[in-house]
Amino acid sequence: QVQLVESGGGLVQTGGSLRPSCAASGRTFSNYVVGWFRQAPGKEREFVASISRSGGGTSYADSVKGRSTISRDNAKNTVYLQMNTLKSEDTAVYYCAVASSGTYILRKHYQYDYWGQGTQVTVSS
């Protein structure tokens, strides 16, 4: 089993930046693909970004491509999501998740095995 704890969310103005992080414990972190998802009130959970086990491959949703960067530090068992030029539509609870199988292009929530509790990101205009 893998335990995931997100942090680094918060309140930021439009155009600002945040860098949520996801700390893992339990099994060998480098064995897992890691993804970030988000869920806004009244909406379904949606894919944001994912990263391969080594960190060499990344995938992004069109809505954040060019504004966000996912990265990982396997020595620290941590994944980061650098988000820049934030918009009001980025407001959501952000979740990290890990998948034990598949490539790094995993965009469906059911492809992931373990989830964190989420961190709130609020972008105000």
Number of C-alpha atoms within 10 A of each C-alpha: 9 16 16 22 18 23 18 14 18 14 14 18 14 17 14 14 18 19 17 24 25 25 19 22 14 10 11 12 22 18 15 23 25 31 32 28 22 22 19 17 9 6 9 9 17 17 23 24 27 30 26 23 21 15 18 10 15 18 19 21 15 11 12 18 13 12 14 21 19 24 22 22 14 16 8 11 16 20 25 20 23 15 20 17 15 23 18 15 12 20 20 21 18 27 27 30 27 27 22 16 13 12 14 22 17 22 19 12 17 9 15 20 14 16 21 20 14 23 21 20 23 21 21 16 10
